[in-house]
Amino acid sequence: MLVTFIWGTTFLVVKRALGGIGPYYFVALRFLLAFIFLALMAWRQLPSLDRLTALHGGVVGLFLSAGCIFQTLGLQYTSAANAGFISGLSVILVPILEAFFARTLPGIFPLLGALSATTGLALLTLKGRLALNPGDFLVFLCALSFAGQIILVERYTSDHDSLLFTTVQLGTVTLVSFLLAIPLETLPVTLTPAVWQAFLLTALPATSLAYLIQNKVQQFTTATHTAIIFTMEPVFAALVAYFWGQEALTWQQGIGCFLILVGMFLAELKVGTGSPANRTLDK
């Protein structure tokens, strides 16, 4: 729960920081700092890094790269509250994607959850016109990417050392982000206090430690169980945006947020038990 609270607070902080640095360089430097921190922690274990850990960590890192980059880009064009809730759709996408890869049909609860969340998303983002904000679409791509990351972590994490596995993921995000940042952006000569504040919050607690905890704990649970815990992230994001960022939430957006949360929980239920759905992917 602490991890989801930290992630929830990052939307507003990152949105403010983007006024002083480009999105690609922000992600690149954020993950570089996080990568260095974990690499120092894993210094004695690095010689034991095998090819399979590097491969699996790299694949998960590509999904994580896409999620972070789409989220940071989207924050330039949408509010922190919207980004928080739409990113949270990854928890409803997890059981649906699991069913797709397992070549089975999702249960009735995931379908009802998808309908509820889609309706909520429309109320939250349409704002009286029949077109989504471009930033909202980018953040939805982020949600898809994070859903894939959660599923792959579930599939691979128990086969590898958590610290090395996470270090490879963060290194992959760093590399991908710099490959995009160098040709597309100019690194500012000086960084504003808002940028340093964002690095302080996002690099260590919200990146290196958060993903290390996820990779460690998810060995003992399923992707859907992990996802339902993450439903608190958009709630924290909206609360932070409202109380700290002074971003208004209308009654329509409030209903939309509620329906998204309902959809998230419905997606995790299993017919006949009322409990979260079991894992469907084979390792």
C-alpha positions in Angstrom: 0.0 0.0 0.0 2.9 2.3 0.7 4.2 1.8 -2.8 0.8 2.7 -4.3 0.7 5.8 -2.2 4.1 6.9 -3.5 3.2 6.2 -7.1 -0.1 8.1 -6.6 1.8 11.2 -5.5 4.2 11.2 -8.4 1.6 12.3 -11.1 1.4 15.9 -9.8 5.1 16.1 -9.0 6.1 14.9 -12.5 3.6 17.1 -14.2 5.1 20.2 -12.5 8.7 19.0 -13.3 7.9 18.7 -17.1 7.9 22.5 -17.3 11.7 22.4 -16.8 12.8 19.3 -18.7 11.7 17.2 -21.6 9.8 14.0 -21.0 12.4 11.6 -22.5 15.3 13.1 -20.5 13.2 13.1 -17.4 12.5 9.4 -17.7 16.1 8.7 -18.7 17.7 10.5 -15.8 15.1 9.2 -13.3 15.8 5.6 -14.2 19.6 6.2 -14.5 19.6 7.3 -10.8 17.4 4.4 -9.9 19.6 2.0 -11.9 22.8 3.2 -10.3 21.3 2.8 -6.8 20.2 -0.8 -7.5 23.5 -1.6 -9.3 25.4 -0.5 -6.2 23.1 -2.7 -4.1 23.7 -5.7 -6.4 27.4 -5.1 -6.9 28.5 -8.4 -5.5 25.8 -10.3 -7.4 26.4 -8.7 -10.8 29.0 -11.4 -11.9 26.3 -14.0 -11.5 24.0 -12.3 -13.9 23.0 -15.0 -16.5 21.8 -14.7 -20.0 18.2 -15.7 -19.2 17.9 -13.1 -16.4 19.2 -10.5 -18.8 16.7 -11.6 -21.5 13.6 -11.7 -19.3 14.6 -8.6 -17.4 15.1 -6.8 -20.7 11.7 -7.8 -22.1 10.0 -6.7 -18.9 12.0 -3.5 -19.1 10.7 -2.8 -22.6 7.1 -2.8 -21.3 8.1 -0.7 -18.4 9.9 1.7 -20.8 6.7 2.1 -22.8 4.6 2.6 -19.7 6.8 5.3 -18.2 7.3 7.1 -21.5 3.7 7.1 -22.5 2.7 8.2 -19.0 5.2 11.1 -18.9 4.2 12.2 -22.4 0.6 12.1 -21.5 1.0 14.2 -18.4 2.0 17.1 -20.8 -1.5 17.1 -22.2 -3.8 16.0 -19.4 -4.3 16.6 -15.7 -2.6 14.6 -12.9 -6.0 13.3 -11.7 -6.9 12.0 -15.2 -3.5 10.4 -15.7 -3.7 8.7 -12.3 -7.1 7.1 -13.0 -6.4 6.1 -16.6 -3.1 4.6 -15.6 -5.1 2.6 -13.1 -7.0 0.9 -15.9 -4.0 -1.5 -16.1 -5.6 -3.5 -13.3 -8.7 -4.2 -15.3 -6.6 -5.0 -18.4 -4.5 -7.6 -16.6 -7.1 -10.4 -16.3 -8.4 -9.7 -19.8 -4.9 -9.9 -21.3 -4.2 -13.0 -19.2 -7.2 -14.6 -20.8 -6.1 -13.6 -24.2 -2.6 -15.1 -23.9 -4.1 -18.2 -22.3 -6.5 -18.5 -25.2 -9.6 -18.5 -23.0 -12.5 -16.2 -22.7 -12.5 -13.8 -19.8 -15.1 -14.3 -17.1 -18.3 -12.4 -16.7 -16.8 -10.2 -14.0 -13.9 -9.0 -16.1 -16.3 -8.1 -18.9 -18.6 -6.2 -16.5 -15.6 -4.5 -15.1 -14.4 -3.5 -18.6 -17.9 -2.0 -19.3 -18.0 -0.1 -16.0 -14.4 1.2 -16.4 -15.0 2.3 -20.0 -18.1 4.2 -19.0 -16.2 5.8 -16.1 -13.3 6.7 -18.4 -15.8 8.5 -20.8 -17.3 10.5 -17.9 -13.9 11.3 -16.6 -12.3 12.5 -19.9 -14.8 13.4 -22.5 -15.9 16.7 -20.9 -18.8 17.3 -23.1 -17.2 16.5 -26.5 -17.0 13.3 -28.4 -13.2 13.2 -28.5 -10.7 12.0 -26.0 -7.8 14.3 -24.9 -4.6 13.2 -26.7 -2.9 13.0 -23.3 -5.6 10.6 -22.1 -4.9 8.3 -25.1 -1.2 8.3 -24.4 -1.8 7.5 -20.7 -4.1 4.6 -21.8 -1.2 3.2 -23.8 0.7 3.5 -20.6 -1.9 1.4 -18.9 -1.6 -1.3 -21.5 2.1 -1.3 -21.1 2.0 -1.6 -17.4 -0.6 -4.4 -17.6 1.9 -6.3 -19.8 4.7 -5.6 -17.3 2.6 -6.9 -14.4 1.8 -10.2 -16.3 5.4 -10.7 -17.3 6.7 -10.1 -13.8 4.3 -12.7 -12.6 5.6 -15.2 -15.2 9.3 -14.6 -14.7 10.1 -13.2 -11.3 10.2 -16.5 -9.3 12.9 -17.8 -11.8 15.4 -15.1 -11.1 17.1 -13.2 -8.3 14.8 -10.2 -7.6 17.6 -7.7 -7.2 19.3 -8.6 -10.5 16.0 -9.0 -12.3 14.9 -5.5 -11.3 18.3 -3.9 -12.0 18.2 -5.2 -15.6 14.7 -3.8 -16.0 15.7 -0.3 -14.8 18.8 -0.5 -17.0 16.7 -1.3 -20.0 14.4 1.7 -19.4 17.4 4.0 -19.0 18.9 2.8 -22.3 15.6 3.1 -24.2 14.9 6.6 -22.8 18.4 8.0 -23.7 18.1 6.6 -27.2 14.9 8.7 -27.6 16.0 11.7 -25.6 19.4 12.4 -27.3 18.0 12.9 -30.9 14.6 14.4 -29.9 15.4 16.8 -26.9 17.9 19.2 -25.5 19.1 18.6 -22.0 18.6 21.9 -19.9 21.8 23.5 -18.7 20.3 24.0 -15.3 17.5 22.1 -13.6 14.7 23.8 -11.7 13.8 23.0 -8.1 10.6 21.3 -9.3 12.7 18.9 -11.4 15.1 18.1 -8.6 12.1 17.5 -6.3 10.6 15.1 -8.9 13.9 13.2 -9.2 14.1 12.9 -5.4 10.7 11.4 -5.2 10.6 9.3 -8.3 14.1 7.9 -8.7 14.5 6.1 -5.4 11.2 5.5 -3.5 9.0 5.4 -6.6 11.3 3.5 -9.0 14.2 1.5 -7.5 12.6 0.5 -4.3 9.0 0.3 -5.6 9.9 -2.0 -8.5 12.2 -4.1 -6.3 9.4 -4.6 -3.9 7.0 -5.5 -6.7 9.4 -8.1 -8.2 10.1 -9.6 -4.8 6.5 -9.8 -3.5 4.9 -10.9 -6.7 6.7 -14.2 -6.4 4.2 -15.1 -3.7 1.0 -13.8 -5.4 -0.7 -13.5 -8.8 -0.9 -10.7 -11.3 -4.5 -10.1 -10.5 -3.8 -9.9 -6.7 -1.0 -7.4 -7.4 -3.3 -5.5 -9.7 -6.1 -5.1 -7.2 -3.6 -3.7 -4.7 -2.7 -1.1 -7.3 -6.3 0.1 -7.5 -5.4 2.5 -4.7 -2.9 4.3 -6.9 -5.4 6.4 -8.9 -7.3 7.2 -5.7 -4.2 8.6 -4.1 -3.4 10.5 -7.4 -6.8 12.2 -7.5 -6.6 13.1 -3.8 -3.2 14.6 -4.2 -4.2 16.5 -7.3 -7.3 17.8 -5.5 -5.8 18.8 -2.1 -2.3 19.8 -3.2 -2.5 20.6 -6.9 -5.9 22.4 -6.7 -7.2 20.5 -9.7 -11.0 20.5 -9.6 -13.1 17.3 -9.9 -16.6 17.8 -11.1 -19.5 15.6 -10.1 -19.4 13.9 -13.5 -15.7 13.2 -13.1 -16.4 11.9 -9.6 -18.9 9.4 -10.9 -16.5 8.4 -13.6 -13.8 7.8 -11.0 -16.2 5.7 -9.0 -17.2 3.6 -12.0 -13.5 3.0 -12.8 -12.9 1.8 -9.3 -16.0 -0.5 -9.5 -14.7 -1.9 -12.8 -11.3 -2.5 -11.3 -12.7 -4.6 -8.5 -15.2 -6.4 -10.7 -12.3 -7.5 -13.0 -10.7 -9.3 -10.2 -13.7 -11.3 -9.0 -14.2 -15.0 -9.8 -17.7 -16.4 -10.4 -19.0 -18.4 -7.5 -16.5 -17.2 -4.9 -16.5 -13.4 -4.9 -12.7 -13.6 -4.6 -9.9 -12.4 -6.9 -9.5 -14.5 -10.0 -6.7 -17.1 -10.1 -3.7 -16.9 -12.3 -4.3 -18.3 -15.8 -0.7 -18.1 -17.3 1.6 -21.1 -17.1 5.2 -20.5 -16.1 
